[in-house]
Amino acid sequence: MPVLCSEFLGTAVYCLAFNMNGENDVQMPCMLFCLILLTIRISGGHMNPGVSIAVYIEREKYCSNLCYLFIIIVAQVLGAIVAIGFGLILRVTQPVPGH
């Protein structure tokens, strides 16, 4: 359960930061670095289904639990969906002058 929570929250925070990102190119790599440092001891710091699949393929001979991989990917996708919802809620619209 801690692994699923870690992947869910890590993916949600990363996707939310990506959605709320302005024109600052330094923000996203720094955010990803911090999230990986926070989650690496709990879940491996994947926060991306592509990375999870790559780690599964690389360690297939040691970890052949496909159901566990599927559950982690579901947690990551749900985290991304929640982040999109929060991004829509937190989005600030600025009025256009003259309208």
C-alpha positions in Angstrom: 0.0 0.0 0.0 2.8 2.6 0.7 4.1 1.9 -2.8 0.8 2.6 -4.4 0.3 5.8 -2.4 3.8 6.9 -3.2 3.3 6.3 -7.0 -0.2 8.0 -6.9 0.9 11.1 -5.0 4.2 11.4 -6.9 2.5 11.2 -10.2 -0.3 13.6 -9.1 2.2 16.2 -7.9 4.4 15.9 -11.0 1.5 16.2 -13.4 0.0 19.1 -11.4 3.3 20.9 -11.6 3.5 20.2 -15.3 0.0 21.6 -15.8 0.6 24.7 -13.7 4.1 25.3 -15.3 4.5 28.7 -16.8 7.5 29.5 -19.0 10.1 28.5 -16.4 12.2 25.7 -18.0 14.1 24.9 -14.7 11.0 24.1 -12.7 10.1 20.7 -14.1 13.5 19.0 -13.8 13.9 20.3 -10.3 10.4 19.1 -9.4 11.1 15.6 -10.8 14.4 15.4 -9.0 12.8 16.3 -5.7 9.9 13.8 -6.2 12.4 11.0 -7.1 14.4 11.7 -4.0 11.2 11.6 -1.9 9.8 8.3 -3.4 12.9 6.3 -4.4 13.2 4.4 -1.1 9.4 3.6 -1.1 8.6 2.7 -4.7 11.6 3.2 -6.8 10.6 6.7 -7.9 9.0 5.7 -11.2 6.0 8.1 -11.4 5.6 7.2 -15.1 4.0 4.1 -16.6 6.8 4.0 -19.2 9.5 3.9 -16.6 7.6 1.2 -14.6 7.3 -1.0 -17.7 11.0 -0.5 -18.5 12.0 -1.5 -15.0 9.7 -4.5 -15.2 11.2 -5.6 -18.5 14.8 -5.1 -17.2 14.1 -7.1 -14.0 11.7 -9.6 -15.5 13.9 -12.5 -14.4 13.7 -11.4 -10.8 10.3 -9.8 -10.6 7.7 -11.5 -12.8 4.6 -10.2 -11.0 2.6 -8.7 -13.8 -0.4 -8.0 -11.6 1.7 -5.8 -9.3 2.9 -3.9 -12.4 -0.6 -3.4 -13.5 -1.7 -2.1 -10.1 1.2 0.4 -10.0 0.3 1.7 -13.5 -3.4 2.1 -12.4 -2.2 4.1 -9.4 -0.1 6.3 -11.7 -2.9 6.9 -14.1 -5.3 7.7 -11.3 -2.8 10.1 -9.9 -2.5 11.8 -13.3 -6.3 12.1 -13.6 -6.6 13.6 -10.1 -3.9 16.1 -11.1 -5.8 17.1 -14.2 -8.9 17.7 -12.0 -7.0 19.8 -9.5 -5.3 21.7 -12.4 -8.8 22.6 -13.7 -9.9 23.7 -10.3 -6.7 25.8 -9.6 -6.5 27.4 -13.0 -6.7 31.1 -12.8 -8.2 33.0 -15.7 -7.2 36.6 -16.2 -9.5 38.9 -17.9 -8.5 40.2 -21.3 -8.4 44.1 -21.3 -11.3 45.4 -23.3 -13.6 42.4 -22.9 
